[in-house]
């Protein structure tokens, strides 16, 4: 496990907006990549110029690209907003755009002089990415107008007709208003790409695409522009170079090879393993920290990317469909039958150019890096995760190589902003893992960052709090996680504790844990709990069939706690302030909102609220189903949180909680939590 430093997440600004927009587009496209692969295979095999021409099977190609794929994308976009209901309305709306585009093309071709080239079909991928989510938002808003106002027995009638009429109106809007706009946009973008190709300027797109990849801004470009244009190009020509602008694994391979040969420290040690993940597995994000470690390496990946694009232009090479993930295997699988030489050379040459430029940059500073002996790689990994906006098991694995401390690790502290909830649950999960590993003599406690005592051996915090924790515990090993509930780093912590024990040759360390917090040595906890039966009652458990915004979920949690007499009206502001600095998302679809450390005066008694949103809550970019509000006086609530942590760390138990059909059943399933 490595010492990780991360910047506070930027919750505003253009970068985050573009990143979230790109992630949303990716969420619509990526689940449907198998359908694109199937279409590519059918096209390659059965059209008249394929190896097995079959007039009947070739009839699948047109309807699949023109109707099935856009409808699938629209349904996925609608489902992301409003589950199945949103998917259905989004699909209906998208049919209006498809039909509207076909009508425009037919009218245009009817007016052409005899013998003139006719305009081809416009495949409505961009229309689907607009109408799918738009239809879902529309029906969601419509449902909200009469939620709770429909007389019993008429719910199904109203739901069916409202979705049908809403879809009908959106289809009309797509036919008359959106289809002309999308057709014009596709014509402009297609002409722009053709101009770049004809003027040999297409390699210059690497100046934008390669840096955008490193900062996780590429999805908006790739899925919003390149994929729709590439599919249209491939439908007409059987292949498209546009699929290779972003997916070429060569630049990443070149960077990692340069670090393998000329790097230093942890970066050099981890580069060979990262090559397997990036080049063979197609997970490009693992090479981003290496570039961020030395920003001058952006020149290397831009040069390599441009070389790859230029090579594909020279050989007129392309892919039949998108290669996702960007593995060399996926690239070769989608390579058009006449493009293998060009595609393979583009990967080799782009890797070679990147390696050459990156090697020169690394060699120019290698002596200084060796003399300084400063490991900036872990900071680059943390920066990459901050850019991504969420944790990554692949990036976490890069952070797993660090020097084992000389002293035996016996005092582990989880620290969060308030020391109230998330750290207690994380401590419980790790404590269970340590006990399961048969390790004894290790004390796991939880505290607020401001209350760290200065004698910890290992401190675990959320990424945004690591720098503050390091200032309080400079001698400790620091581990950053993004999800206290199921962080992959926990297994690495257990391994690190074992290794420190072996390195210390069995020497004992004093138990310096503060018994005033939720603590346990490998066996038990001394947390005091009063009146647990009143901390979580039936009136504090709710189930909603729909979704909610994060603000709505926070407000409801605060209202439940207020109705239980646990908090004052000021507590909601403290909960929102907490989310503005550090998210309370825990993993496994669970969030545990609570106030900041300064909000103690707003807490009157210990209580929990449990709310299940079957439609989900977008919790700072993560999907949450369960929202557990926390108000805690002293240690009264910590034992219950420990039990909740054990429940939610088990996927099977979470599935049971999601299947509960009533608040009473949900409370019964949580009975182990409320037991004394």
Protein Blocks (a to p, Z undefined) as FASTA:
>chain_A
ZZdddddddfedjklmmmmmmmmmmmmmmmmmmmmmmmmmmmmmmmmkbmbdcfklmmmm
mmmmmmmmmmmmmmmmmmmmnojmlmmmmmmmmmmmmmmmmmmmmmmmmmpcehiacddd
ddfkklmmmmmmmmmmmmmmmmmmmgokacghilmmmmmmmmmmmmmmmmmmmmmmmmmm
mmmmmmmmmmmmmmmmmnopmmmmmmmmmmmmmnopmmmmmmmmmmmmmmmmmmmnopaf
klmmmmpmklmmmmmmmmmmmmghjllmmmmmmmmmmmmnopaklmmmmmmmmmmlmmmm
mmmmmmmmmmmmmnopacfbdcddfbfklmmmmpcfklmmmmmmmmmmmmmmmmmmmmmm
mmmmmmmmmmnopafklmmmmmmmmmnopacfklmmmmmpccddfbdcfbdcdddfkomm
mmmmmmmmmmmmmmmnopghiacddddfklpgolafbdcddfklmmmmmmmmmmbccddd
fbfklgcklmmmmmmmmmmmmmnnopacddfbdfkbccddfkbccbdcehkllmpcfklg
ccdfbdcdfklmmmmmmmmmmmnopacfklmmmmmmmmmmoccbebjhiacddddfklmm
mpmbdcddddddfkopaeehiacfbdcddddehjllmmmmmmmmmmmmpmklmmmmmmpc
bfklmmmmmmmmmpZZ
